[in-house]
Amino acid sequence: MMGKRGAALLLAAAFAGAAAGSPVAGAAADSDYLRGLAYRNGSNGLPRDAARAVRALTAAAERGVPAAMFILSHMLAEGEGAPRDAAASRRWLEMAAQAEYPEALQEMAMTERDPARAAELLREAAHAMQHRAHETVR
């Protein structure tokens, strides 16, 4: 019988694999993402280690996991686990937004100086969040 953690990993790998077009690529990206979260939070039997979290999240982000891109963006902005890097932080945030990650779109809207563009980004975030809700229900 599969435990809650195993079921969550399997479900997340399926979503990531579908997004990446390959179950193997998706499983590897998901594994990196979950390992990065565990190192960042000191959970799932792993010690809190921000540097390892950055490495794992970078691997997941490079494989196209928008949530990893978003978290990595914040870590780089704060200098958590790696030297502070505003340019890299912004690139990862923009990549997450391009992947229609609602939180990234919302954050970009909050820092946008052009009110019309900010409103557009918020509409995109709301639309992406609706898609996420529909996918979760299925």
Secondary structure, 3 states (H helix, E strand, C coil): CCCHHHHHHHHHHHHHHHHHCCHHHHHHHHHHHHHHHHHHHCCCCCCCCHHHHHHHHHHHHHCCCHHHHHHHHHHHHHCCCCCCCHHHHHHHHHHHHHCCCHHHHHHHHHHCCCHHHHHHHHHHHHHHHHHHHHHHHC
